[in-house]
Amino acid sequence: MWNEPYPPHKRMGSTGIVGAGLTAEGGGVAPGTRYGEKQALMASRRDELNAYTFAKRRTLAAFLQPSPWGSEEGAPKPLRAVVPSLIAGAVILGVFGAWGMFQPTAPKDWNQPGTRVIVSKQSTTRYVVLKTDGTTRLHPVLNLASARLLMNGADYQVVQISDKILDSGKPPRGPILGIPYAPDRLPTADEAGKAKRWAVCEQPGGKGSTVQEATFVLADRDMERTDGSERLSGGEVLYVRTRAGDRYLVDAAGKAYPVPVAATEADDGKLTDALVGSKQPQLVTKEWIDTLHKGDPISFPELPSGVGSPAGVQGQLSDDENRVGMVLVTQTGSGEKYHVVLPGRVKPVSEFTAWLLINSPRTAVLNMNSEAARVGLQDFTADTASFAGQRDNWPTRRASMVNSASADSGRNTVCSVLRDVDEDNDTTLQTWAGTEYPAEIAAGGTSTYVTPGTGLLYTQIQGTDSDSGSLFLVTDTGLRYAVQANGDSDSERSGVGADGKQKTSDGTPEPSEAQVKLGYQNVRPAKVPLVWSEFLAKGPRLDTNSARQPQGS
């Protein structure tokens, strides 16, 4: 290369001429150029190249790592420049993300009037935003029922907002609104529309001289509490009395049969002995009796004259059996059947009526000794007409008392149970007797048990009126709340939150407005008789105007 000695055959001495014919353009040197001059020329070009390269590297280093003494060797490599940038960006994003997490924010349109029930995150206070006379304000509200009644309609949202935002004064704070003692938890529409089983139960209080009472509204999962072996069946009855002295037998189907005091006094207590023996009736309230179906008063059946004389019935009856007033029993494919012998005929009677006839003072001459005469089906032909001495609304089975009047023992808790109300407002009842209430009643409460988390929207009916009556909502608080359905209100008209939206000239809202706002617009109310509904304590009326009332007004 350039530093190699010049070939010997080319030398012409220390100052000789280098071979002619070579030019700079051709890669050689100009003719006549000496070898020493050539070395000087080549060194200058190398210096220029080195200088250019050094300057370029200094410029690059000045941009990537500026310093007076920087060079390209100390300049960051591309990856070394990108990674710190990424880390710095991630740190910045993390800082802003953490700031967003800890800095309270509110969802979009949270302060639109009448659209959201607001719950503060820290204090759990409920608020609503309403517009009054063109001014939007944030109002604390007493309970959820009131908040829903203050919404524009059934479509609303529940949102959580930080207390810091709510306390910022935007929108400004308004007065506290709501209905005192309205429910803070409402049953869902599905639950409010499901049929419930009602039970009214009473048991002796103190030493038996008072009555304790409790009411139960049972959802599907609790209905079995009034079934099982404690539910009356067959001829089982309750023997009860009111404080006025009225006595009743109550059968398994919830029908109460008066046992007149006059009738028992006239026969020296023989009717009572035939029905329940020496057992004492349990004290109940007249209101409890009013929940039951009414049967006919019980007394010994009337018989025609000539009791004990020959009846002249055709067939194979013996002379002893063929007497007026004689009670016969036969065995059939469906069980035992009872009949009474009358002049010239034999008529069917129920087991209950047969037992009364056997123990009647008028049949004492027949010496039946508390038993019917057992005969064969072929011994006589029974009449198809019913016995006139048997009332239509009497029990059919011989009575067997199951309850106890004692405050300390026995099945002394008696319940009237409402199972169903049909389209004609006819009720299906049952009775139940146990040693304690079907479900535990909270001490100091309303003496009402409603299956937790459930409730019922119902129309309070009276008599045979189809669907007319007041509308009520019962919740698991055990109270029933009248639901405004016709614009009525317990409070004077309030303009808070109305903002000129009254529907009629006198300012009353549309019918069923409260039902819609509570979310029950598609619920068909159940029907509950008045005598049952009144066992529930009454809460405040739920209506929009009452919900708008500022507290202290």
Secondary structure by P-SEA (a helix, b strand, c coil): ccccccccccccccccccccccccccccccccccaaaaaaaaaaaaaaaaaaaaaaaaaaaaaacccccccccccccaaaaaaaaaaaaaaaaaaaaaaaaabbbbccccccccccbbbbccccbbbbbbbcccbbbbbbbccaaaaaaaccccbbbbbbbbcccccccccbbbcccccccccccccccccccbbbbbbbbbbbcccccbbbbbbbbccccccccccccccccccbbbbbccccbbbbbbcccbbbbbbcaaaaaaacaaaaaaccccbbbbbbcaaaaaabbbbccccccccccccccccccccccccccccccbbbbbbccccbbbbbbcccbbbbbcaaaaaaaaaccccccccccccccccccccbbbbcccccccccccccccccccccccccccccccccccccccccccccbbbbbccccccccccccccccccccccccccccccccccbbbbbbbccccbbbbcccccccccccccccccccccccccccccaaaaaaaccccccbbbbccccccccccccccccccccccccc
